[in-house]
């Protein structure tokens, strides 16, 4: 074979191999695009080649094929109600529905509780705020207890029959004492977790009640009255805790 023909044959072979490589890259790009796999940059591809070069070859093993594994769909997160969200909602109060206004007030009161206990140590939370009074930890248990009580005993009759809870003073005192005593074994961190989970469950139940009729969310209706009572309850204990911390330096 002459030198010219040999050179021509070599060029044809190189061109054929280059075309094959180009075709493989094009197919890989199309597959990656269809599967949602991001493209490799030149820099990242270079690092990948260096890593592959360092890996020992496996004799007799077939080249593994790239498999795209679909991740399971993430669970829908619960609606987050941070202090920022509460602040943003404040600007839209004028056009808000009665349900939104009622739940906004309830959440703002719970934000006040969270702010009041923020940074409080377990030791300080266990100190009674005055002789014969509860500690902050016990107040938190008390708030969680009433979230559970409203959810399990009072919300359904209120929503279904506009029936308000009628609790006498003596019965109320007994319930308060029993509610704290039943969870008094929980430490500060566990008490805070209970406070959060109890309110989350109650919030889900309140959100499941329809927006209409709007009268349901007014203080004159049993549901609206429950929300108003819980809102005032949270605010009362938030102010009590804030005042105690300011006086005691806790």
C-alpha positions as CSV (number, residue, x, y, z in Angstrom):
1,X,0.0,0.0,0.0
2,X,1.3,3.4,-1.0
3,X,2.0,6.1,1.7
4,X,-0.8,8.3,0.2
5,X,-3.4,5.5,0.3
6,X,-2.2,4.5,3.9
7,X,-2.6,8.1,5.1
8,X,-6.1,8.4,3.5
9,X,-7.2,5.1,5.1
10,X,-5.9,6.3,8.5
11,X,-7.8,9.6,8.2
12,X,-11.0,7.7,7.3
13,X,-10.6,5.4,10.3
14,X,-10.1,8.3,12.6
15,X,-13.1,10.2,11.2
16,X,-15.2,7.1,11.6
17,X,-14.2,6.7,15.3
18,X,-14.8,10.4,15.9
19,X,-18.2,10.1,14.4
20,X,-19.0,7.2,16.7
21,X,-17.9,9.1,19.7
22,X,-19.9,12.1,18.7
23,X,-23.0,9.9,18.2
24,X,-22.5,8.4,21.7
25,X,-22.2,11.8,23.3
26,X,-25.3,13.1,21.5
27,X,-27.3,10.0,22.6
28,X,-26.1,10.4,26.2
29,X,-27.0,14.1,26.2
30,X,-30.5,13.3,24.9
31,X,-31.0,10.6,27.5
32,X,-29.7,12.9,30.3
33,X,-32.1,15.7,29.1
34,X,-35.0,13.3,29.1
35,X,-34.2,11.9,32.6
36,X,-33.6,15.3,34.1
37,X,-29.9,14.6,34.7
38,X,-27.7,17.8,34.7
39,X,-25.0,18.1,32.1
40,X,-21.4,17.7,33.2
41,X,-19.2,20.7,32.8
42,X,-15.8,20.3,31.2
43,X,-14.2,20.8,34.6
44,X,-16.4,18.3,36.4
45,X,-16.0,15.8,33.6
46,X,-12.2,16.1,33.9
47,X,-12.3,15.4,37.6
48,X,-14.6,12.4,36.9
49,X,-12.1,11.1,34.4
50,X,-9.2,11.5,36.9
51,X,-11.2,9.6,39.5
52,X,-12.0,6.8,37.0
53,X,-8.4,6.5,36.1
54,X,-7.4,6.0,39.7
55,X,-9.9,3.2,40.2
56,X,-8.5,-0.3,39.8
57,X,-9.8,-2.2,36.7
58,X,-12.0,-5.2,37.4
59,X,-10.9,-8.1,35.3
60,X,-13.7,-10.0,33.5
61,X,-16.4,-7.5,34.8
62,X,-18.7,-6.0,32.2
63,X,-18.9,-2.2,32.0
64,X,-21.7,-1.0,34.2
65,X,-24.5,0.8,32.5
66,X,-25.7,4.2,33.8
67,X,-29.1,3.9,35.5
68,X,-31.3,6.8,36.4
69,X,-33.2,6.1,39.5
70,X,-36.3,8.2,40.1
71,X,-36.5,9.6,43.6
72,X,-39.9,9.1,45.4
73,X,-42.1,12.2,45.4
74,X,-41.5,14.2,48.6
75,X,-44.2,14.4,51.1
76,X,-46.1,17.6,51.1
77,X,-44.7,19.7,54.0
78,X,-47.0,21.3,56.5
79,X,-47.6,24.9,56.2
80,X,-44.8,26.8,58.0
81,X,-46.0,29.6,60.2
82,X,-42.8,31.5,61.1
83,X,-42.6,35.0,62.6
84,X,-41.7,36.3,59.1
85,X,-44.9,34.7,57.7
86,X,-46.9,36.3,60.4
87,X,-45.4,39.7,59.7
88,X,-46.1,39.4,56.0
89,X,-49.7,38.4,56.6
90,X,-50.2,41.5,58.7
91,X,-50.1,43.6,55.6
92,X,-53.0,41.6,54.0
93,X,-55.3,41.7,57.0
94,X,-57.6,44.2,55.5
95,X,-58.7,41.8,52.7
96,X,-58.5,38.6,54.7
97,X,-61.4,36.2,55.3
98,X,-62.7,35.8,58.9
99,X,-61.1,32.4,59.1
100,X,-57.7,33.7,58.2
101,X,-58.1,36.6,60.6
102,X,-59.0,34.2,63.5
103,X,-56.1,31.8,62.8
104,X,-53.7,34.7,62.3
105,X,-54.5,36.0,65.7
106,X,-54.1,32.5,67.2
107,X,-50.7,32.1,65.5
108,X,-49.5,35.5,66.5
109,X,-50.3,34.7,70.1
110,X,-48.3,31.4,69.9
111,X,-45.4,33.3,68.3
112,X,-45.4,35.4,71.4
113,X,-45.2,32.3,73.6
114,X,-42.3,31.0,71.5
115,X,-40.5,34.4,71.9
116,X,-41.1,34.4,75.6
117,X,-39.4,31.0,76.2
118,X,-36.7,31.5,73.6
119,X,-33.2,30.8,75.0
120,X,-34.5,29.8,78.5
121,X,-32.4,27.0,80.0
122,X,-33.9,23.9,81.5
123,X,-32.8,24.8,85.0
124,X,-34.5,28.2,84.8
125,X,-37.6,26.7,83.2
126,X,-38.0,24.4,86.2
127,X,-38.0,27.3,88.8
128,X,-41.4,28.3,90.1
129,X,-42.1,31.9,89.0
130,X,-43.3,32.6,92.5
131,X,-44.0,30.6,95.7
132,X,-46.8,28.2,95.1
133,X,-46.9,29.0,91.4
134,X,-46.0,26.9,88.3
135,X,-42.7,27.0,86.6
136,X,-42.4,28.0,83.0
137,X,-42.0,24.3,82.0
138,X,-45.3,23.6,83.7
139,X,-47.0,26.6,82.0
140,X,-45.8,25.1,78.7
141,X,-47.4,21.7,79.7
142,X,-50.5,23.6,80.6
143,X,-50.8,25.2,77.2
144,X,-50.2,21.9,75.4
145,X,-52.8,20.2,77.6
146,X,-55.5,22.7,76.5
147,X,-54.6,22.4,72.9
148,X,-55.2,18.6,73.3
149,X,-58.4,19.2,75.2
150,X,-59.9,21.5,72.6
151,X,-59.0,19.1,69.8
152,X,-60.3,15.9,71.5
153,X,-63.3,17.2,73.5
154,X,-64.6,20.6,72.4
155,X,-63.8,21.3,68.7
156,X,-66.2,18.7,67.1
157,X,-69.3,19.8,69.1
158,X,-68.4,23.4,68.4
159,X,-68.1,22.8,64.7
160,X,-71.1,20.5,64.3
161,X,-73.6,22.0,66.7
162,X,-72.3,25.4,67.7
163,X,-72.0,24.1,71.2
164,X,-69.8,25.9,73.6
165,X,-67.9,24.3,76.4
166,X,-69.4,25.0,79.8
167,X,-66.8,24.5,82.5
168,X,-67.3,25.7,86.1
169,X,-64.4,27.3,88.0
170,X,-63.9,24.4,90.3
171,X,-63.9,21.9,87.4
172,X,-61.5,24.2,85.5
173,X,-59.0,24.2,88.4
174,X,-59.2,20.4,88.7
175,X,-58.6,20.0,85.0
176,X,-55.6,22.4,85.0
177,X,-53.9,20.6,87.9
178,X,-54.5,17.2,86.4
179,X,-53.4,18.3,83.0
180,X,-50.0,19.4,84.3
181,X,-49.6,16.5,86.7
182,X,-50.2,14.0,83.9
183,X,-47.1,15.3,82.0
184,X,-45.0,16.7,84.8
185,X,-42.4,13.9,84.2
186,X,-41.4,15.5,81.0
187,X,-38.2,17.6,80.9
188,X,-37.9,21.0,79.4
189,X,-37.0,19.8,75.8
190,X,-39.8,17.2,75.9
191,X,-42.3,19.8,77.1
192,X,-41.4,22.1,74.3
193,X,-41.8,19.3,71.7
194,X,-45.2,18.5,73.2
195,X,-46.2,22.2,72.9
196,X,-45.3,22.2,69.3
197,X,-47.0,18.9,68.3
198,X,-50.2,19.6,70.2
199,X,-50.6,22.9,68.4
200,X,-49.8,21.4,65.0
201,X,-52.5,18.8,65.5
202,X,-55.0,21.4,66.6
203,X,-54.1,23.7,63.7
204,X,-54.6,20.9,61.2
205,X,-58.1,20.3,62.6
206,X,-59.0,24.0,62.6
207,X,-57.8,24.4,59.0
208,X,-60.0,21.4,58.0
209,X,-63.1,23.4,59.0
210,X,-64.5,25.2,55.9
211,X,-64.1,29.0,55.5
212,X,-67.8,29.4,55.0
213,X,-70.1,30.3,56.6
214,X,-68.0,33.1,57.8
215,X,-70.0,33.3,61.0
216,X,-68.4,30.1,62.2
217,X,-65.2,32.1,62.8
218,X,-66.7,35.0,64.7
219,X,-66.5,35.1,68.5
220,X,-70.3,34.6,68.6
221,X,-70.0,31.1,67.2
222,X,-68.6,28.2,69.4
223,X,-65.6,27.7,67.0
224,X,-64.7,31.3,66.8
225,X,-65.1,31.5,70.6
226,X,-62.7,28.6,71.1
227,X,-60.1,30.3,68.9
228,X,-60.5,33.5,70.7
229,X,-60.1,31.8,74.1
230,X,-57.0,30.0,73.0
231,X,-55.6,33.2,71.6
232,X,-56.1,35.1,74.9
233,X,-54.8,32.1,76.8
234,X,-51.5,32.1,74.9
235,X,-51.1,35.9,75.2
236,X,-51.7,35.8,79.0
237,X,-49.0,33.2,79.6
238,X,-46.6,34.8,77.2
239,X,-46.9,38.1,79.1
240,X,-46.5,36.3,82.4
241,X,-43.3,34.5,81.3
242,X,-41.9,37.7,79.8
243,X,-42.5,39.7,83.0
244,X,-41.0,37.0,85.2
245,X,-37.9,36.7,83.0
246,X,-37.4,40.5,83.1
247,X,-37.7,40.6,86.9
248,X,-35.6,37.5,87.6
249,X,-33.0,37.9,84.8
250,X,-33.7,34.3,83.6
